[in-house]
Amino acid sequence: MKIAVIGAGISGLGAAYALKDHHQVTIFEKDARLGGHANPVTVDYDGQAIDVDTGFIVYNVRNYPNLLGLFEHLGVESVPTDMSFAFAGRGVEWSSNFPGGVFAQKRNLVSPRFLAMLADIRRFNRQALADLEAGVLCDLTLGGYLRLGGYGPAFEQNYLLPMGAAIWSTSEAGVEAAPAESFVRFFANHNLLQMIQPSWRTVMGTSRAYLDPLTRRLTAGTQVRPGAVEVNRTAAGVLVRSRDGSTDLFDQVIFACHSDQALALLTDADQEEHAFLGAIRYAPNRAYLHRDPALMPRRRAAWGAWNYIYSQGACPGSVTYWMNRLQHIDPARPLFVSLNPESAPDERLTFAAFDYDHPQFDTPSLAAQRQFGRIQGRGGVWYAGAWLGHGFHEDGLTAGLRAALALGGEVPWRFVDHRIEGGPLPGLDQAQPERRVA
């Protein structure tokens, strides 16, 4: 069959790779590069070239089986990474590095509010899992569940909501309004309710170490064309018009892009397709790659790999990733990625800026996601993307492979179709911060 794959992020690359030996595959990509949120760059840092990732950064063996299979197949090497979480704002600074980070602010040692937060972390880790298993969380928002449980404001404001906002690149209000069942299920599945965390890893040499061999193997027998601008189903097949003005007829099309992009391209979407694809909202996020420590906690002892910075301005919360800690970069050359900071880093200390769109999920969109199989393959059109799972790199790859395998594709590792129970709470795949204090 002739198959078009629209989008060359991890979903599209995975789908094309699984299909390339069995079908005639054409990839349509609007950007000048392949990779999507896997976006490695090389910066000139005072005359020294440093490679760093700005999107996909980490993975773990337990929750990323398909990505692990791909990496093993390609011979990609990785190393352990630090995943500590830090919070700064509301008069508090602390990180999950025990004991120095937890008590980086010395008054935390004798602060009833702070000590109550630590106690609430322990209580939440035990009680939330029990309530999930007992079915208590059904029809509750996370905020409603926290109020029902009598959790203190410090626990909500200086720990749980910032952590959720950091994981899913959304607002604290968005986390509070999320379905409690989905939130707690995700935390449970990713061992975030336990003392012992999964071992997180980062790719040696940045994500370029897997993108380069993957794209080399793909482009040897796969066409790569400019981005699609229109997709229309006909009796003869599916027509795809690209930016260069050409139109090609395909037997099947896989939209390996955001759902709103797919809806904008599909000219003959029916009412049900409009409802499902339109149910998922996206928010723009600005990421800066820089060396400005002003976007980190004021106390160096409170720095973590993930740093949630609270402010009272138009952007109440931002996240700064300490790339030296995450990707073993020389600490003498501080390097950060900041997402949606209240103020941009010093222009003289900024290497680059990137724009990413991240899904913003609520109860209706999660309900639509659970029923998404109803429109898969309709009229020869398929959908893949991290937005069909938790929003992480593994989910994007899994969705791409799922569509490809439905069309006769194959991969040289055991495919794990880990569909989400009870509906996922999706978002950006950069990492989940480690917690060592609960």
GULOKE-809175 format. One record per residue (C-alpha): x, y, z. Coordinates in steps of 0.2 Angstrom, whole numbers, plus 5000, padded with zeros to 4 digits. Example, Ala and Ser with C-alpha at 12.3 -4.5 7.8 and 13.67 -1.06 7.14 Angstrom:
@c1->5062	c2->4978	c3->5039
@c1->5068	c2->4995	c3->5036
***
This chain:
@c1->5000	c2->5000	c3->5000
@c1->5005	c2->5018	c3->4998
@c1->5004	c2->5026	c3->5015
@c1->5007	c2->5044	c3->5020
@c1->5013	c2->5049	c3->5038
@c1->5010	c2->5067	c3->5042
@c1->5022	c2->5073	c3->5055
@c1->5040	c2->5067	c3->5059
@c1->5040	c2->5067	c3->5078
@c1->5042	c2->5051	c3->5088
@c1->5025	c2->5045	c3->5082
@c1->5028	c2->5048	c3->5064
@c1->5045	c2->5041	c3->5064
@c1->5040	c2->5026	c3->5074
@c1->5025	c2->5023	c3->5062
@c1->5036	c2->5025	c3->5046
@c1->5050	c2->5014	c3->5053
@c1->5037	c2->5000	c3->5056
@c1->5030	c2->5001	c3->5039
@c1->5045	c2->5004	c3->5028
@c1->5049	c2->4986	c3->5024
@c1->5031	c2->4982	c3->5019
@c1->5023	c2->4997	c3->5011
@c1->5028	c2->5012	c3->5001
@c1->5029	c2->5026	c3->5014
@c1->5030	c2->5045	c3->5012
@c1->5033	c2->5057	c3->5027
@c1->5026	c2->5074	c3->5026
@c1->5035	c2->5086	c3->5038
@c1->5032	c2->5105	c3->5040
@c1->5048	c2->5109	c3->5049
@c1->5065	c2->5109	c3->5042
@c1->5071	c2->5095	c3->5054
@c1->5064	c2->5078	c3->5059
@c1->5061	c2->5074	c3->5077
@c1->5047	c2->5085	c3->5084
@c1->5049	c2->5087	c3->5103
@c1->5066	c2->5077	c3->5102
@c1->5075	c2->5093	c3->5098
@c1->5094	c2->5092	c3->5102
@c1->5105	c2->5108	c3->5099
@c1->5123	c2->5112	c3->5100
@c1->5128	c2->5128	c3->5108
@c1->5144	c2->5138	c3->5108
@c1->5147	c2->5141	c3->5126
@c1->5162	c2->5153	c3->5128
@c1->5171	c2->5144	c3->5113
@c1->5166	c2->5126	c3->5118
@c1->5153	c2->5116	c3->5109
@c1->5140	c2->5108	c3->5120
@c1->5126	c2->5097	c3->5115
@c1->5110	c2->5098	c3->5125
@c1->5092	c2->5092	c3->5123
@c1->5078	c2->5105	c3->5124
@c1->5062	c2->5094	c3->5123
@c1->5063	c2->5075	c3->5126
@c1->5076	c2->5073	c3->5140
@c1->5073	c2->5057	c3->5150
@c1->5065	c2->5040	c3->5151
@c1->5064	c2->5025	c3->5163
@c1->5065	c2->5006	c3->5160
@c1->5048	c2->5002	c3->5169
@c1->5037	c2->5014	c3->5159
@c1->5045	c2->5016	c3->5142
@c1->5046	c2->4998	c3->5135
@c1->5044	c2->5002	c3->5117
@c1->5056	c2->5017	c3->5118
@c1->5068	c2->5005	c3->5126
@c1->5065	c2->4992	c3->5113
@c1->5069	c2->5005	c3->5099
@c1->5085	c2->5011	c3->5108
@c1->5091	c2->4993	c3->5110
@c1->5088	c2->4990	c3->5092
@c1->5097	c2->5005	c3->5087
@c1->5112	c2->5002	c3->5099
@c1->5108	c2->5019	c3->5109
@c1->5118	c2->5020	c3->5125
@c1->5111	c2->5029	c3->5140
@c1->5116	c2->5034	c3->5158
@c1->5107	c2->5037	c3->5174
@c1->5101	c2->5054	c3->5178
@c1->5096	c2->5064	c3->5193
@c1->5077	c2->5068	c3->5194
@c1->5076	c2->5079	c3->5210
@c1->5062	c2->5091	c3->5211
@c1->5063	c2->5109	c3->5218
@c1->5051	c2->5123	c3->5223
@c1->5054	c2->5141	c3->5225
@c1->5040	c2->5154	c3->5229
@c1->5027	c2->5159	c3->5242
@c1->5042	c2->5163	c3->5254
@c1->5048	c2->5145	c3->5253
@c1->5063	c2->5136	c3->5244
@c1->5066	c2->5118	c3->5245
@c1->5071	c2->5103	c3->5235
@c1->5068	c2->5084	c3->5237
@c1->5087	c2->5081	c3->5240
@c1->5088	c2->5075	c3->5258
@c1->5093	c2->5082	c3->5269
@c1->5102	c2->5097	c3->5262
@c1->5089	c2->5102	c3->5249
@c1->5074	c2->5099	c3->5260
@c1->5081	c2->5110	c3->5273
@c1->5090	c2->5122	c3->5261
@c1->5080	c2->5136	c3->5270
@c1->5085	c2->5133	c3->5288
@c1->5069	c2->5139	c3->5295
@c1->5060	c2->5124	c3->5287
@c1->5068	c2->5114	c3->5301
@c1->5056	c2->5123	c3->5314
@c1->5042	c2->5129	c3->5302
@c1->5025	c2->5120	c3->5307
@c1->5018	c2->5124	c3->5290
@c1->5033	c2->5116	c3->5281
@c1->5034	c2->5101	c3->5293
@c1->5015	c2->5098	c3->5290
@c1->5018	c2->5098	c3->5272
@c1->5031	c2->5084	c3->5274
@c1->5018	c2->5074	c3->5284
@c1->5005	c2->5077	c3->5271
@c1->5016	c2->5070	c3->5258
@c1->5018	c2->5054	c3->5267
@c1->4999	c2->5053	c3->5271
@c1->4994	c2->5057	c3->5253
@c1->5006	c2->5043	c3->5246
@c1->4997	c2->5030	c3->5257
@c1->4979	c2->5036	c3->5257
@c1->4978	c2->5041	c3->5238
@c1->4983	c2->5024	c3->5233
@c1->4970	c2->5016	c3->5245
@c1->4957	c2->5027	c3->5239
@c1->4961	c2->5024	c3->5221
@c1->4959	c2->5005	c3->5224
@c1->4943	c2->5008	c3->5234
@c1->4935	c2->5018	c3->5220
@c1->4933	c2->5034	c3->5231
@c1->4941	c2->5045	c3->5217
@c1->4927	c2->5043	c3->5204
@c1->4919	c2->5059	c3->5199
@c1->4931	c2->5070	c3->5210
@c1->4943	c2->5083	c3->5204
@c1->4960	c2->5083	c3->5212
@c1->4956	c2->5099	c3->5221
@c1->4939	c2->5091	c3->5228
@c1->4949	c2->5076	c3->5233
@c1->4962	c2->5086	c3->5243
@c1->4948	c2->5096	c3->5251
@c1->4939	c2->5081	c3->5256
@c1->4955	c2->5074	c3->5263
@c1->4959	c2->5089	c3->5273
@c1->4976	c2->5092	c3->5266
@c1->4985	c2->5108	c3->5271
@c1->4988	c2->5123	c3->5259
@c1->5007	c2->5120	c3->5260
@c1->5006	c2->5103	c3->5253
@c1->4995	c2->5109	c3->5239
@c1->5004	c2->5125	c3->5235
@c1->5022	c2->5120	c3->5238
@c1->5022	c2->5102	c3->5232
@c1->5008	c2->5093	c3->5224
@c1->5000	c2->5106	c3->5212
@c1->5018	c2->5113	c3->5207
@c1->5024	c2->5095	c3->5204
@c1->5008	c2->5092	c3->5193
@c1->5010	c2->5108	c3->5184
@c1->5029	c2->5104	c3->5180
@c1->5025	c2->5087	c3->5174
@c1->5011	c2->5092	c3->5162
@c1->5016	c2->5110	c3->5158
@c1->5000	c2->5117	c3->5164
@c1->4994	c2->5129	c3->5177
@c1->4991	c2->5124	c3->5195
@c1->4973	c2->5128	c3->5192
@c1->4973	c2->5115	c3->5178
@c1->4980	c2->5102	c3->5189
@c1->4968	c2->5106	c3->5203
@c1->4953	c2->5104	c3->5190
@c1->4960	c2->5087	c3->5184
@c1->4951	c2->5071	c3->5187
@c1->4958	c2->5064	c3->5204
@c1->4957	c2->5046	c3->5198
@c1->4967	c2->5050	c3->5182
@c1->4980	c2->5060	c3->5192
@c1->4982	c2->5047	c3->5206
@c1->4983	c2->5033	c3->5194
@c1->4997	c2->5041	c3->5184
@c1->5007	c2->5044	c3->5200
@c1->5004	c2->5026	c3->5205
@c1->5009	c2->5019	c3->5189
@c1->5025	c2->5029	c3->5189
@c1->5030	c2->5025	c3->5207
@c1->5027	c2->5043	c3->5212
@c1->5018	c2->5037	c3->5227
@c1->5033	c2->5027	c3->5234
@c1->5049	c2->5030	c3->5242
@c1->5059	c2->5020	c3->5229
@c1->5058	c2->5029	c3->5212
@c1->5061	c2->5020	c3->5195
@c1->5078	c2->5023	c3->5188
@c1->5078	c2->5037	c3->5176
@c1->5090	c2->5038	c3->5161
@c1->5096	c2->5050	c3->5148
@c1->5103	c2->5046	c3->5131
@c1->5122	c2->5048	c3->5129
@c1->5125	c2->5062	c3->5116
@c1->5107	c2->5069	c3->5117
@c1->5092	c2->5062	c3->5107
@c1->5103	c2->5065	c3->5092
@c1->5110	c2->5048	c3->5096
@c1->5094	c2->5040	c3->5091
@c1->5087	c2->5052	c3->5079
@c1->5102	c2->5051	c3->5067
@c1->5102	c2->5032	c3->5065
@c1->5083	c2->5031	c3->5064
@c1->5082	c2->5044	c3->5051
@c1->5096	c2->5037	c3->5041
@c1->5087	c2->5020	c3->5040
@c1->5071	c2->5028	c3->5036
@c1->5077	c2->5040	c3->5022
@c1->5086	c2->5026	c3->5013
@c1->5069	c2->5020	c3->5007
@c1->5056	c2->5033	c3->5012
@c1->5051	c2->5049	c3->5004
@c1->5051	c2->5065	c3->5015
@c1->5041	c2->5079	c3->5008
@c1->5036	c2->5096	c3->5014
@c1->5022	c2->5098	c3->5026
@c1->5004	c2->5093	c3->5021
@c1->4991	c2->5107	c3->5019
@c1->4976	c2->5098	c3->5015
@c1->4969	c2->5080	c3->5016
@c1->4953	c2->5074	c3->5008
@c1->4946	c2->5056	c3->5007
@c1->4939	c2->5051	c3->4990
@c1->4932	c2->5035	c3->4982
@c1->4949	c2->5031	c3->4975
@c1->4959	c2->5034	c3->4991
@c1->4965	c2->5048	c3->5002
@c1->4972	c2->5064	c3->4993
@c1->4986	c2->5074	c3->5002
@c1->4992	c2->5091	c3->4995
@c1->5008	c2->5097	c3->5001
@c1->5016	c2->5114	c3->5003
@c1->5025	c2->5112	c3->4987
@c1->5008	c2->5112	c3->4978
@c1->5009	c2->5094	c3->4973
@c1->4995	c2->5081	c3->4976
@c1->4997	c2->5063	c3->4979
@c1->4984	c2->5049	c3->4981
@c1->4987	c2->5036	c3->4996
@c1->4978	c2->5021	c3->5002
@c1->4980	c2->5025	c3->5020
@c1->4985	c2->5041	c3->5030
@c1->4992	c2->5042	c3->5047
@c1->4990	c2->5059	c3->5056
@c1->5006	c2->5058	c3->5067
@c1->5003	c2->5076	c3->5073
@c1->4993	c2->5085	c3->5086
@c1->4974	c2->5082	c3->5085
@c1->4970	c2->5100	c3->5082
@c1->4982	c2->5100	c3->5067
@c1->4974	c2->5084	c3->5060
@c1->4957	c2->5092	c3->5061
@c1->4963	c2->5108	c3->5052
@c1->4970	c2->5097	c3->5038
@c1->4956	c2->5085	c3->5036
@c1->4944	c2->5094	c3->5025
@c1->4930	c2->5081	c3->5025
@c1->4929	c2->5077	c3->5044
@c1->4912	c2->5071	c3->5050
@c1->4903	c2->5077	c3->5065
@c1->4910	c2->5063	c3->5076
@c1->4928	c2->5066	c3->5070
@c1->4926	c2->5085	c3->5074
@c1->4920	c2->5081	c3->5091
@c1->4934	c2->5069	c3->5096
@c1->4948	c2->5079	c3->5088
@c1->4941	c2->5095	c3->5094
@c1->4940	c2->5089	c3->5112
@c1->4958	c2->5091	c3->5116
@c1->4964	c2->5109	c3->5118
@c1->4982	c2->5115	c3->5117
@c1->4992	c2->5129	c3->5125
@c1->5008	c2->5137	c3->5118
@c1->5023	c2->5136	c3->5128
@c1->5039	c2->5146	c3->5126
@c1->5056	c2->5137	c3->5131
@c1->5072	c2->5146	c3->5133
@c1->5089	c2->5138	c3->5132
@c1->5101	c2->5149	c3->5143
@c1->5114	c2->5151	c3->5156
@c1->5105	c2->5164	c3->5167
@c1->5104	c2->5158	c3->5186
@c1->5091	c2->5171	c3->5190
@c1->5078	c2->5159	c3->5184
@c1->5083	c2->5146	c3->5197
@c1->5080	c2->5146	c3->5216
@c1->5090	c2->5159	c3->5225
@c1->5098	c2->5147	c3->5236
@c1->5110	c2->5135	c3->5227
@c1->5107	c2->5121	c3->5240
@c1->5088	c2->5122	c3->5235
@c1->5092	c2->5118	c3->5216
@c1->5085	c2->5102	c3->5209
@c1->5085	c2->5094	c3->5192
@c1->5067	c2->5101	c3->5190
@c1->5064	c2->5118	c3->5197
@c1->5046	c2->5125	c3->5199
@c1->5047	c2->5144	c3->5201
@c1->5031	c2->5152	c3->5207
@c1->5027	c2->5171	c3->5205
@c1->5012	c2->5181	c3->5206
@c1->5012	c2->5189	c3->5189
@c1->5004	c2->5185	c3->5173
@c1->5014	c2->5168	c3->5172
@c1->5011	c2->5162	c3->5190
@c1->5022	c2->5146	c3->5188
@c1->5037	c2->5142	c3->5177
@c1->5049	c2->5127	c3->5176
@c1->5068	c2->5128	c3->5174
@c1->5077	c2->5112	c3->5170
@c1->5095	c2->5111	c3->5176
@c1->5103	c2->5103	c3->5161
@c1->5120	c2->5100	c3->5169
@c1->5112	c2->5089	c3->5182
@c1->5100	c2->5080	c3->5170
@c1->5113	c2->5077	c3->5156
@c1->5129	c2->5077	c3->5165
@c1->5135	c2->5093	c3->5157
@c1->5151	c2->5101	c3->5165
@c1->5144	c2->5111	c3->5180
@c1->5157	c2->5125	c3->5177
@c1->5146	c2->5129	c3->5162
@c1->5128	c2->5131	c3->5169
@c1->5115	c2->5127	c3->5156
@c1->5096	c2->5129	c3->5159
@c1->5080	c2->5126	c3->5149
@c1->5066	c2->5137	c3->5156
@c1->5048	c2->5135	c3->5151
@c1->5036	c2->5150	c3->5152
@c1->5046	c2->5161	c3->5164
@c1->5038	c2->5176	c3->5171
@c1->5053	c2->5186	c3->5163
@c1->5064	c2->5180	c3->5149
@c1->5082	c2->5176	c3->5154
@c1->5095	c2->5189	c3->5151
@c1->5096	c2->5191	c3->5132
@c1->5115	c2->5191	c3->5133
@c1->5114	c2->5174	c3->5142
@c1->5102	c2->5166	c3->5130
@c1->5107	c2->5154	c3->5117
@c1->5090	c2->5150	c3->5109
@c1->5071	c2->5150	c3->5111
@c1->5058	c2->5137	c3->5105
@c1->5040	c2->5135	c3->5104
@c1->5030	c2->5119	c3->5109
@c1->5012	c2->5116	c3->5110
@c1->5006	c2->5105	c3->5124
@c1->4989	c2->5097	c3->5127
@c1->4978	c2->5104	c3->5141
@c1->4966	c2->5090	c3->5146
@c1->4950	c2->5090	c3->5156
@c1->4936	c2->5078	c3->5160
@c1->4927	c2->5079	c3->5143
@c1->4943	c2->5077	c3->5133
@c1->4948	c2->5062	c3->5143
@c1->4931	c2->5055	c3->5140
@c1->4934	c2->5058	c3->5121
@c1->4951	c2->5050	c3->5122
@c1->4944	c2->5034	c3->5129
@c1->4932	c2->5032	c3->5115
@c1->4945	c2->5037	c3->5101
@c1->4945	c2->5020	c3->5093
@c1->4928	c2->5023	c3->5086
@c1->4936	c2->5034	c3->5072
@c1->4953	c2->5026	c3->5070
@c1->4955	c2->5020	c3->5052
@c1->4939	c2->5028	c3->5046
@c1->4940	c2->5031	c3->5027
@c1->4958	c2->5026	c3->5028
@c1->4963	c2->5039	c3->5040
@c1->4972	c2->5035	c3->5057
@c1->4978	c2->5045	c3->5071
@c1->4994	c2->5044	c3->5082
@c1->5002	c2->5056	c3->5095
@c1->5007	c2->5057	c3->5113
@c1->4991	c2->5065	c3->5116
@c1->4983	c2->5048	c3->5114
@c1->4992	c2->5043	c3->5130
@c1->5000	c2->5052	c3->5145
@c1->5008	c2->5064	c3->5133
@c1->5026	c2->5057	c3->5134
@c1->5038	c2->5051	c3->5122
@c1->5033	c2->5033	c3->5125
@c1->5015	c2->5037	c3->5122
@c1->5019	c2->5045	c3->5105
@c1->5030	c2->5030	c3->5100
@c1->5017	c2->5018	c3->5106
@c1->5003	c2->5027	c3->5096
@c1->5013	c2->5028	c3->5080
@c1->5017	c2->5009	c3->5081
@c1->4999	c2->5005	c3->5086
@c1->4993	c2->5013	c3->5069
@c1->5007	c2->5005	c3->5059
@c1->5004	c2->4988	c3->5066
@c1->4986	c2->4989	c3->5062
@c1->4992	c2->4992	c3->5044
@c1->5003	c2->4977	c3->5043
@c1->5019	c2->4985	c3->5050
@c1->5032	c2->4976	c3->5061
@c1->5045	c2->4980	c3->5074
@c1->5060	c2->4969	c3->5079
@c1->5055	c2->4970	c3->5097
@c1->5040	c2->4965	c3->5108
@c1->5027	c2->4979	c3->5106
@c1->5019	c2->4983	c3->5122
@c1->5002	c2->4991	c3->5119
@c1->5000	c2->4999	c3->5136
@c1->4983	c2->5008	c3->5134
@c1->4978	c2->5019	c3->5149
@c1->4966	c2->5013	c3->5162
@c1->4953	c2->5025	c3->5167
@c1->4959	c2->5039	c3->5156
@c1->4976	c2->5047	c3->5156
@c1->4981	c2->5064	c3->5161
@c1->4993	c2->5069	c3->5146
@c1->5006	c2->5082	c3->5145
@c1->5024	c2->5086	c3->5140
@c1->5037	c2->5072	c3->5140
@c1->5052	c2->5079	c3->5148
@c1->5053	c2->5070	c3->5164
@c1->5045	c2->5066	c3->5181
@c1->5054	c2->5074	c3->5195
@c1->5060	c2->5062	c3->5208
@c1->5054	c2->5063	c3->5226
@c1->5065	c2->5057	c3->5240
@c1->5056	c2->5065	c3->5255
@c1->5040	c2->5055	c3->5256
***
